[in-house]
Amino acid sequence: MNKPINGQLSKYKNVIKELEDVRKLTFIFRMLHHDDVIDEVETNIDGRPLELTGPQIYLFASKSLGSRYWDACSKEER
């Protein structure tokens, strides 16, 4: 992404543009939700795998961020 636009391969220009758009959207999301508390979720993962996957698990399992599919992810049986 550090190459000038003229030096980029044409087949990668669209991919790079999409990645930059996603990066901007995630930054906007972080700015809007900087005060939200992300709860820690109990998992059976530990060590390095938890370091790599933990933030995503906590983010998507957080009720405070308004996950619309929280009922489908809950441990309670109906």
PyMOL CGO cylinders between C-alpha atoms (Angstrom):
from pymol import cmd
from pymol.cgo import CYLINDER

trace = [
    CYLINDER, 0.00, 0.00, 0.00, 3.04, 2.25, 0.19, 0.3, 1, 1, 1, 1, 1, 1,
    CYLINDER, 3.04, 2.25, 0.19, 3.65, 2.13, -3.55, 0.3, 1, 1, 1, 1, 1, 1,
    CYLINDER, 3.65, 2.13, -3.55, 2.49, 5.10, -5.59, 0.3, 1, 1, 1, 1, 1, 1,
    CYLINDER, 2.49, 5.10, -5.59, -0.74, 4.49, -7.50, 0.3, 1, 1, 1, 1, 1, 1,
    CYLINDER, -0.74, 4.49, -7.50, 1.13, 4.34, -10.82, 0.3, 1, 1, 1, 1, 1, 1,
    CYLINDER, 1.13, 4.34, -10.82, 3.39, 1.57, -9.48, 0.3, 1, 1, 1, 1, 1, 1,
    CYLINDER, 3.39, 1.57, -9.48, 0.56, -0.73, -8.36, 0.3, 1, 1, 1, 1, 1, 1,
    CYLINDER, 0.56, -0.73, -8.36, -0.55, -3.63, -10.49, 0.3, 1, 1, 1, 1, 1, 1,
    CYLINDER, -0.55, -3.63, -10.49, -3.93, -2.96, -12.02, 0.3, 1, 1, 1, 1, 1, 1,
    CYLINDER, -3.93, -2.96, -12.02, -5.43, -6.23, -10.76, 0.3, 1, 1, 1, 1, 1, 1,
    CYLINDER, -5.43, -6.23, -10.76, -4.70, -5.21, -7.15, 0.3, 1, 1, 1, 1, 1, 1,
    CYLINDER, -4.70, -5.21, -7.15, -5.97, -1.62, -7.30, 0.3, 1, 1, 1, 1, 1, 1,
    CYLINDER, -5.97, -1.62, -7.30, -9.57, -2.63, -6.57, 0.3, 1, 1, 1, 1, 1, 1,
    CYLINDER, -9.57, -2.63, -6.57, -8.52, -4.90, -3.71, 0.3, 1, 1, 1, 1, 1, 1,
    CYLINDER, -8.52, -4.90, -3.71, -6.39, -2.16, -2.16, 0.3, 1, 1, 1, 1, 1, 1,
    CYLINDER, -6.39, -2.16, -2.16, -9.25, 0.33, -2.48, 0.3, 1, 1, 1, 1, 1, 1,
    CYLINDER, -9.25, 0.33, -2.48, -11.68, -2.08, -0.79, 0.3, 1, 1, 1, 1, 1, 1,
    CYLINDER, -11.68, -2.08, -0.79, -9.19, -2.72, 2.04, 0.3, 1, 1, 1, 1, 1, 1,
    CYLINDER, -9.19, -2.72, 2.04, -8.77, 1.00, 2.59, 0.3, 1, 1, 1, 1, 1, 1,
    CYLINDER, -8.77, 1.00, 2.59, -12.57, 1.42, 2.69, 0.3, 1, 1, 1, 1, 1, 1,
    CYLINDER, -12.57, 1.42, 2.69, -12.91, -1.34, 5.30, 0.3, 1, 1, 1, 1, 1, 1,
    CYLINDER, -12.91, -1.34, 5.30, -10.09, 0.21, 7.33, 0.3, 1, 1, 1, 1, 1, 1,
    CYLINDER, -10.09, 0.21, 7.33, -11.86, 3.58, 7.31, 0.3, 1, 1, 1, 1, 1, 1,
    CYLINDER, -11.86, 3.58, 7.31, -15.19, 1.99, 8.30, 0.3, 1, 1, 1, 1, 1, 1,
    CYLINDER, -15.19, 1.99, 8.30, -13.66, 0.11, 11.21, 0.3, 1, 1, 1, 1, 1, 1,
    CYLINDER, -13.66, 0.11, 11.21, -11.99, 3.30, 12.40, 0.3, 1, 1, 1, 1, 1, 1,
    CYLINDER, -11.99, 3.30, 12.40, -15.35, 5.12, 12.30, 0.3, 1, 1, 1, 1, 1, 1,
    CYLINDER, -15.35, 5.12, 12.30, -16.93, 2.24, 14.25, 0.3, 1, 1, 1, 1, 1, 1,
    CYLINDER, -16.93, 2.24, 14.25, -14.19, 2.46, 16.88, 0.3, 1, 1, 1, 1, 1, 1,
    CYLINDER, -14.19, 2.46, 16.88, -14.67, 6.21, 17.20, 0.3, 1, 1, 1, 1, 1, 1,
    CYLINDER, -14.67, 6.21, 17.20, -18.43, 5.85, 17.67, 0.3, 1, 1, 1, 1, 1, 1,
    CYLINDER, -18.43, 5.85, 17.67, -18.13, 3.03, 20.22, 0.3, 1, 1, 1, 1, 1, 1,
    CYLINDER, -18.13, 3.03, 20.22, -15.03, 4.08, 22.16, 0.3, 1, 1, 1, 1, 1, 1,
    CYLINDER, -15.03, 4.08, 22.16, -16.94, 4.26, 25.48, 0.3, 1, 1, 1, 1, 1, 1,
    CYLINDER, -16.94, 4.26, 25.48, -18.67, 0.88, 25.14, 0.3, 1, 1, 1, 1, 1, 1,
    CYLINDER, -18.67, 0.88, 25.14, -17.57, -1.81, 27.56, 0.3, 1, 1, 1, 1, 1, 1,
    CYLINDER, -17.57, -1.81, 27.56, -16.73, -5.12, 25.92, 0.3, 1, 1, 1, 1, 1, 1,
    CYLINDER, -16.73, -5.12, 25.92, -17.42, -8.00, 28.29, 0.3, 1, 1, 1, 1, 1, 1,
    CYLINDER, -17.42, -8.00, 28.29, -15.03, -10.90, 28.56, 0.3, 1, 1, 1, 1, 1, 1,
    CYLINDER, -15.03, -10.90, 28.56, -16.52, -14.21, 27.41, 0.3, 1, 1, 1, 1, 1, 1,
    CYLINDER, -16.52, -14.21, 27.41, -15.64, -17.51, 29.06, 0.3, 1, 1, 1, 1, 1, 1,
    CYLINDER, -15.64, -17.51, 29.06, -14.00, -19.86, 26.52, 0.3, 1, 1, 1, 1, 1, 1,
    CYLINDER, -14.00, -19.86, 26.52, -11.93, -23.01, 26.63, 0.3, 1, 1, 1, 1, 1, 1,
    CYLINDER, -11.93, -23.01, 26.63, -9.18, -21.33, 24.58, 0.3, 1, 1, 1, 1, 1, 1,
    CYLINDER, -9.18, -21.33, 24.58, -5.97, -20.22, 26.27, 0.3, 1, 1, 1, 1, 1, 1,
    CYLINDER, -5.97, -20.22, 26.27, -2.46, -19.08, 25.45, 0.3, 1, 1, 1, 1, 1, 1,
    CYLINDER, -2.46, -19.08, 25.45, -1.53, -17.70, 22.07, 0.3, 1, 1, 1, 1, 1, 1,
    CYLINDER, -1.53, -17.70, 22.07, -4.76, -18.79, 20.31, 0.3, 1, 1, 1, 1, 1, 1,
    CYLINDER, -4.76, -18.79, 20.31, -6.74, -16.73, 22.84, 0.3, 1, 1, 1, 1, 1, 1,
    CYLINDER, -6.74, -16.73, 22.84, -4.50, -13.73, 22.20, 0.3, 1, 1, 1, 1, 1, 1,
    CYLINDER, -4.50, -13.73, 22.20, -5.25, -13.99, 18.49, 0.3, 1, 1, 1, 1, 1, 1,
    CYLINDER, -5.25, -13.99, 18.49, -8.98, -14.77, 18.61, 0.3, 1, 1, 1, 1, 1, 1,
    CYLINDER, -8.98, -14.77, 18.61, -10.07, -13.31, 21.95, 0.3, 1, 1, 1, 1, 1, 1,
    CYLINDER, -10.07, -13.31, 21.95, -10.73, -9.72, 20.81, 0.3, 1, 1, 1, 1, 1, 1,
    CYLINDER, -10.73, -9.72, 20.81, -12.97, -10.88, 17.96, 0.3, 1, 1, 1, 1, 1, 1,
    CYLINDER, -12.97, -10.88, 17.96, -14.85, -13.30, 20.21, 0.3, 1, 1, 1, 1, 1, 1,
    CYLINDER, -14.85, -13.30, 20.21, -15.40, -10.61, 22.84, 0.3, 1, 1, 1, 1, 1, 1,
    CYLINDER, -15.40, -10.61, 22.84, -16.50, -8.08, 20.25, 0.3, 1, 1, 1, 1, 1, 1,
    CYLINDER, -16.50, -8.08, 20.25, -19.04, -10.29, 18.51, 0.3, 1, 1, 1, 1, 1, 1,
    CYLINDER, -19.04, -10.29, 18.51, -20.37, -11.81, 21.75, 0.3, 1, 1, 1, 1, 1, 1,
    CYLINDER, -20.37, -11.81, 21.75, -20.89, -8.45, 23.48, 0.3, 1, 1, 1, 1, 1, 1,
    CYLINDER, -20.89, -8.45, 23.48, -24.49, -7.55, 24.32, 0.3, 1, 1, 1, 1, 1, 1,
    CYLINDER, -24.49, -7.55, 24.32, -23.55, -3.91, 24.89, 0.3, 1, 1, 1, 1, 1, 1,
    CYLINDER, -23.55, -3.91, 24.89, -22.60, -3.44, 21.24, 0.3, 1, 1, 1, 1, 1, 1,
    CYLINDER, -22.60, -3.44, 21.24, -26.04, -4.52, 20.13, 0.3, 1, 1, 1, 1, 1, 1,
    CYLINDER, -26.04, -4.52, 20.13, -25.42, -7.86, 18.50, 0.3, 1, 1, 1, 1, 1, 1,
    CYLINDER, -25.42, -7.86, 18.50, -28.76, -8.58, 16.87, 0.3, 1, 1, 1, 1, 1, 1,
    CYLINDER, -28.76, -8.58, 16.87, -28.14, -12.31, 16.89, 0.3, 1, 1, 1, 1, 1, 1,
    CYLINDER, -28.14, -12.31, 16.89, -27.36, -12.51, 20.62, 0.3, 1, 1, 1, 1, 1, 1,
    CYLINDER, -27.36, -12.51, 20.62, -30.30, -14.89, 21.25, 0.3, 1, 1, 1, 1, 1, 1,
    CYLINDER, -30.30, -14.89, 21.25, -28.90, -17.35, 18.73, 0.3, 1, 1, 1, 1, 1, 1,
    CYLINDER, -28.90, -17.35, 18.73, -25.49, -17.24, 20.42, 0.3, 1, 1, 1, 1, 1, 1,
    CYLINDER, -25.49, -17.24, 20.42, -26.69, -17.56, 24.01, 0.3, 1, 1, 1, 1, 1, 1,
    CYLINDER, -26.69, -17.56, 24.01, -25.98, -20.72, 25.98, 0.3, 1, 1, 1, 1, 1, 1,
    CYLINDER, -25.98, -20.72, 25.98, -29.49, -20.97, 27.35, 0.3, 1, 1, 1, 1, 1, 1,
    CYLINDER, -29.49, -20.97, 27.35, -31.71, -23.55, 25.74, 0.3, 1, 1, 1, 1, 1, 1,
    CYLINDER, -31.71, -23.55, 25.74, -35.27, -22.64, 24.92, 0.3, 1, 1, 1, 1, 1, 1,
]
cmd.load_cgo(trace, "trace")
